[in-house]
Amino acid sequence: MIKTLHAFLFFSLASAAVAGPFAQLRDGPEPPSAPEPALEMKAALDYLLGDSRYWVTVTADDKYDRTALLEAGMDIIEIGKYTASGFIAKEDLDQLAAKGFIVESRQSIQEYAKKHLKDFPPADAVYHNYKETVDELKGLAAANSAETSLFSMGKTVEGRDIWCLRINPAEKGETPSARPAAFFMGNHHGREHLTNEVALGLAAHLLARKGDPEIRKYLETLDIYIAPLTNPDGAEYDIQTGNYRWHRKNTRINSDKSVGVDLNRNYDSLWCQAGASHRPSADTYCGPYAFSEPETQAVKKFIEARPNIKTLMSYHSYSSLLLYPWAGKYTPVENERDRMVFEAMAKGMTAFTGYKPQQSSDLYIATGDTTDWAYSTAGIFSFTTELEGTTFYPGAAIIDKAVSKN
């Protein structure tokens, strides 16, 4: 009954239009005019001169080849019929041929940026940075004090709070609840700023329509948690200079002085056995040990303290996919009933978004994944949404579309 109710929550929310109330979040003074595009581009490219990563396209026949590429330090972002494309550090790139891979093309991150940076931070001022996200959450909580509460799940490497908005009129803050709970997360990866907007949009939608019979039913029966910025340090680091850094990880300073651990490879689910890198400079670096990072520790403690959580959605970008366990194994979920629930929920949600539903490992193996850990540890029906777009920085126009679909 509880699981069915939560499936209904996901299905019903996906069918509602949410662009209207979310647009209200962005009311206010007009942002300052953007610099001249040529100057803006030059500034971004000059900044990236110190970045040694390459964008490469490598021959990869199947998910097994793609998994091996991840382990070799490649951050796979796009998948073709017989290729994989993404970022890789120069030192890892130099080793690909020795590992039997054929590099079809390569270009420096500076060359890649010149072709793909269509919108820069001044043009993307509509996106919420950390302070603006916190201000929006506080504003939503203050304007809806009867239905909401706001608390920190824990601190990041740099000491920022990981804020969580709770929508539950009956219990507030960290008070336990017997109500079935749904947990929504954004921005596990710093550069995936659209995920923060979708999570914020979900909160705005529920609260703007709290008087609607359908939404009121959720508020009266469910315990809803929304944490838009799971990796605030990484998100801030990505935009710190006013130019995008394509930064995926948190901001842990590693032993080799590289920056960051991939939080979505740091959970204790077959940790770093496949589809992740032990090399600190790699974008898919799994960390020195499982739950080594304060951000993943915060999620762990949050979930363990709430046995009422029945569903979890982790927003990522980009690919227009809806993924479910296993990510860390090629085999399907062993429990037949659970597997049928995953498949039915995924098909139901993608009927509204138009995304493709599939098991995560159909792309490649990724051990240490959030959703695998939540399902294997707590039996939570956990999903990853890879939002739409063709770049990590798709511009402001995509926000209302992505929010409305999701």
C-alpha positions in Angstrom: 0.0 0.0 0.0 2.8 2.4 1.0 4.8 1.7 -2.1 1.7 2.0 -4.4 0.9 5.3 -2.8 4.4 6.6 -3.6 4.3 5.3 -7.1 1.1 7.3 -7.5 2.8 10.4 -6.1 5.5 10.2 -8.8 3.0 9.5 -11.6 0.7 12.3 -10.6 3.4 14.9 -10.1 4.8 14.2 -13.5 1.4 15.0 -15.1 1.0 18.5 -13.7 2.2 21.7 -15.3 4.7 23.5 -13.1 6.3 26.3 -15.2 3.9 28.9 -13.9 4.7 28.9 -10.2 8.4 28.4 -10.7 8.5 31.4 -12.9 7.5 33.4 -9.8 10.8 32.4 -8.1 12.7 34.5 -10.7 10.7 37.7 -10.3 12.8 40.7 -9.3 15.2 43.3 -10.7 16.5 42.7 -14.2 20.0 41.2 -14.2 22.9 43.4 -15.3 23.5 43.4 -19.1 26.0 40.8 -20.2 29.5 41.6 -21.5 30.2 41.6 -25.2 30.1 38.0 -26.4 33.6 38.1 -27.8 35.1 39.4 -24.6 33.2 36.9 -22.6 34.4 34.0 -24.8 38.0 35.2 -24.5 37.8 35.4 -20.7 36.4 31.8 -20.5 39.0 30.4 -22.8 41.9 32.2 -21.1 40.7 30.8 -17.8 40.7 27.2 -19.2 44.3 27.4 -20.4 45.5 25.7 -17.2 43.1 22.8 -17.6 44.8 19.7 -19.1 41.6 17.7 -19.9 40.7 16.6 -23.4 37.3 15.9 -25.0 37.7 12.6 -26.8 35.7 10.2 -28.8 36.8 6.6 -28.3 35.7 3.4 -30.0 33.5 1.5 -27.6 31.4 -1.4 -28.9 29.2 -2.0 -25.8 28.6 -1.4 -22.1 31.6 -3.5 -21.2 33.9 -1.3 -23.2 32.3 1.8 -21.7 32.8 0.5 -18.2 36.5 -0.1 -18.9 36.8 3.5 -20.2 35.4 4.7 -16.9 38.0 2.7 -15.0 40.7 4.2 -17.2 39.7 7.6 -16.0 37.3 8.8 -18.7 34.2 10.7 -17.8 31.7 9.4 -20.3 29.1 12.0 -21.2 27.8 11.0 -24.6 27.3 7.6 -26.1 27.1 6.7 -29.8 26.4 3.4 -31.5 30.0 2.3 -31.3 31.6 5.2 -29.5 31.8 7.0 -26.2 32.7 10.7 -25.8 33.7 12.7 -22.7 36.5 14.3 -20.7 39.8 12.7 -19.8 42.9 14.0 -18.2 46.0 14.1 -20.4 47.9 11.5 -18.4 45.0 9.1 -18.7 44.5 9.8 -22.3 48.1 8.9 -23.0 47.5 5.4 -21.6 44.3 4.6 -23.6 46.2 3.1 -26.6 48.2 0.8 -24.4 44.9 -0.4 -22.9 43.6 -1.3 -26.4 41.3 1.6 -27.1 41.2 3.6 -30.4 40.9 7.3 -29.9 38.9 8.6 -32.9 39.2 12.2 -32.1 40.5 14.5 -29.4 40.4 18.2 -28.7 41.6 20.2 -25.7 39.0 21.5 -23.3 39.7 25.0 -24.7 38.8 23.9 -28.2 35.7 22.1 -26.9 34.6 25.2 -25.0 34.9 27.4 -28.0 32.4 25.2 -29.8 30.0 24.4 -27.0 29.9 27.4 -24.6 26.9 29.1 -26.0 25.8 30.7 -22.8 28.0 32.0 -20.0 27.2 32.8 -16.4 26.1 36.4 -17.1 23.6 35.2 -19.6 22.6 32.4 -17.2 21.9 34.7 -14.2 18.5 33.1 -13.9 20.1 29.9 -12.5 20.4 29.9 -8.7 23.8 29.9 -7.0 24.2 28.6 -3.4 23.1 31.8 -1.7 20.2 32.3 -4.0 19.1 28.7 -3.5 19.2 29.1 0.2 17.3 32.3 0.0 14.6 30.7 -2.2 14.3 27.8 0.2 14.0 30.1 3.2 11.4 32.2 1.3 9.3 29.1 0.5 9.5 27.9 4.1 8.6 31.4 5.5 5.7 31.8 3.1 4.4 28.3 3.8 5.2 27.9 7.5 2.2 25.7 8.2 3.2 23.1 5.6 7.0 23.3 5.6 10.2 23.3 7.6 13.8 23.8 6.6 16.9 22.1 8.1 20.5 21.2 7.3 21.3 17.6 6.5 25.0 18.2 7.3 28.1 20.2 6.3 30.2 20.0 3.2 34.0 19.9 2.8 34.0 23.7 2.9 31.5 24.0 5.7 28.4 24.8 3.7 25.1 23.5 4.9 23.2 21.0 2.8 19.7 22.4 3.1 16.6 20.2 2.9 13.0 21.5 2.6 10.5 19.3 4.3 6.8 19.5 3.2 4.8 17.9 5.9 2.2 19.9 8.0 2.1 17.3 10.8 5.8 16.9 11.7 8.5 19.6 11.4 12.2 19.7 11.2 13.9 16.4 12.0 10.9 15.0 14.0 10.3 11.3 13.0 7.2 10.5 11.0 5.2 7.3 10.3 4.0 8.8 7.0 5.6 7.3 3.8 8.3 9.6 2.6 9.7 10.7 -0.8 13.2 12.2 -1.1 14.2 14.3 -4.1 17.9 15.3 -4.6 19.7 17.6 -7.0 23.2 18.6 -7.9 25.2 15.6 -6.9 27.6 16.8 -9.6 28.6 20.4 -9.5 28.3 21.3 -13.2 24.7 19.9 -13.4 23.0 23.2 -12.5 19.7 22.4 -14.2 19.1 19.7 -11.6 19.0 22.4 -8.9 16.4 24.3 -10.9 14.2 21.2 -11.3 14.3 20.4 -7.6 13.4 24.0 -6.7 10.7 24.0 -9.3 9.1 20.9 -7.7 9.0 22.6 -4.3 7.5 25.7 -5.8 4.9 23.7 -7.7 3.7 21.7 -4.6 3.5 24.8 -2.4 1.9 27.1 -5.0 -0.9 24.6 -5.5 -1.2 23.4 -1.9 -4.9 24.1 -2.0 -5.6 21.9 -5.0 -7.3 18.7 -3.9 -4.7 16.5 -5.5 -1.7 18.3 -3.9 -3.5 18.7 -0.6 -3.9 14.9 -0.5 -0.1 14.5 -0.8 0.5 17.1 2.0 -2.0 15.3 4.3 -0.6 11.8 3.8 3.1 12.0 2.8 6.4 13.2 4.2 8.2 15.0 1.3 11.9 16.0 1.4 13.6 18.1 -1.3 17.4 18.8 -1.2 18.2 20.8 -4.3 22.0 21.2 -3.7 23.6 18.0 -2.5 27.0 19.2 -3.7 27.0 23.0 -3.0 30.8 23.2 -2.9 31.2 21.7 -6.4 28.4 23.9 -7.8 30.0 27.0 -6.4 33.5 26.0 -7.6 32.1 25.4 -11.1 31.1 29.1 -11.4 33.5 30.7 -8.9 35.5 32.6 -11.5 32.4 33.7 -13.5 33.3 31.1 -16.2 32.3 27.5 -16.2 34.9 24.9 -15.1 33.0 21.7 -16.1 33.6 20.6 -12.6 31.9 17.3 -11.6 33.2 16.5 -8.2 33.2 18.0 -4.7 36.1 20.2 -3.6 38.2 17.8 -1.5 41.9 18.5 -2.1 43.4 15.1 -2.9 46.9 13.7 -2.2 48.1 14.7 -5.7 46.6 18.3 -5.2 43.8 17.6 -7.7 40.3 18.8 -6.7 37.4 16.6 -5.8 35.8 13.2 -5.3 32.9 12.0 -7.4 30.1 11.8 -4.9 28.1 9.5 -7.1 30.9 6.9 -6.9 31.4 7.3 -3.1 28.5 5.3 -1.7 29.0 1.9 -0.1 27.5 -0.2 -2.9 30.2 -2.4 -4.4 32.4 0.7 -3.9 34.9 1.3 -6.6 34.8 -2.3 -7.9 34.0 -1.2 -11.5 33.1 1.8 -13.5 35.1 4.2 -11.3 38.7 5.4 -11.0 41.1 5.1 -8.1 43.1 8.0 -9.7 42.4 11.2 -7.8 42.6 13.4 -10.9 39.9 11.4 -12.7 36.4 12.9 -12.9 35.1 9.5 -11.7 37.4 9.3 -8.7 35.7 7.2 -6.1 37.5 8.6 -3.1 39.9 6.9 -0.7 37.1 4.8 0.8 33.3 4.5 0.8 31.6 7.4 2.4 34.8 9.3 2.8 33.1 12.6 2.0 31.0 14.6 4.4 28.3 15.1 1.7 27.7 11.4 1.2 28.0 10.9 4.9 25.2 13.4 5.3 23.0 11.6 2.9 23.7 8.3 4.6 22.8 9.6 8.0 19.7 11.3 6.6 18.4 8.1 5.0 19.3 5.8 7.9 17.4 8.0 10.3 14.3 7.9 8.2 13.0 4.3 7.7 9.8 5.8 6.3 11.5 6.8 3.0 10.0 4.7 0.3 11.0 6.5 -2.9 14.1 8.5 -4.0 14.7 10.6 -7.1 18.2 11.9 -7.8 18.3 14.5 -10.6 21.3 14.5 -13.0 22.0 15.9 -16.5 22.1 15.3 -19.4 20.8 12.5 -21.6 16.9 12.4 -21.3 17.0 9.1 -19.4 15.2 7.6 -16.4 17.5 5.0 -14.8 16.9 2.4 -12.0 19.1 -0.2 -10.3 21.3 -1.9 -10.8 24.0 0.6 -11.8 26.8 -1.5 -10.3 25.8 -4.8 -11.8 24.9 -6.0 -15.3 22.3 -8.4 -13.9 18.7 -7.1 -13.3 17.3 -6.6 -9.8 16.9 -10.1 -8.4 13.6 -9.6 -6.6 11.1 -10.1 -9.3 8.3 -8.1 -7.7 10.7 -5.1 -7.1 12.0 -5.3 -10.6 8.5 -5.1 -11.9 7.8 -2.0 -9.7 11.0 -0.3 -11.0 10.0 -1.0 -14.6 6.4 0.1 -14.2 7.3 3.3 -12.4 10.0 4.1 -14.9 7.6 3.6 -17.9 4.9 5.6 -16.1 7.2 8.6 -15.5 8.7 8.6 -18.9 5.3 8.7 -20.5 5.2 12.3 -19.3 8.8 13.3 -19.8 9.5 11.5 -23.1 12.8 10.3 -21.6 14.0 6.7 -22.1 13.6 4.3 -19.2 16.3 1.7 -18.6 18.5 -0.1 -16.1 21.5 2.1 -15.3 24.1 -0.5 -16.2 22.8 -0.7 -19.7 24.9 2.4 -20.2 27.9 1.1 -18.2 28.8 -0.2 -14.8 29.0 2.5 -12.1 29.6 1.2 -8.6 29.3 3.4 -5.5 26.1 4.8 -6.9 23.5 6.6 -4.8 20.4 4.7 -6.0 22.0 1.3 -5.7 23.0 2.0 -2.1 19.6 3.3 -1.1 17.8 0.3 -2.6 20.2 -2.4 -1.4 20.5 -0.9 2.1 17.0 0.4 2.8 14.8 -1.1 0.1 14.0 2.4 -1.3 12.7 2.5 -4.8 15.4 4.8 -6.1 15.7 6.4 -9.6 18.1 8.7 -11.4 16.7 11.2 -13.9 19.1 12.4 -16.5 17.5 15.6 -17.6 17.3 16.8 -21.2 19.8 18.9 -23.1 22.9 18.6 -25.2 25.4 20.2 -22.8 25.9 20.8 -19.1 25.2 24.5 -19.8 22.1 24.5 -22.0 21.1 28.1 -21.2 18.2 29.7 -19.4 15.5 28.8 -22.0 15.5 25.1 -21.1 14.6 25.6 -17.4 10.8 26.0 -17.6 10.6 23.1 -20.1 12.6 20.7 -17.9 10.7 21.8 -14.8 7.4 21.4 -16.4 8.1 17.9 -17.7 9.5 16.7 -14.4 
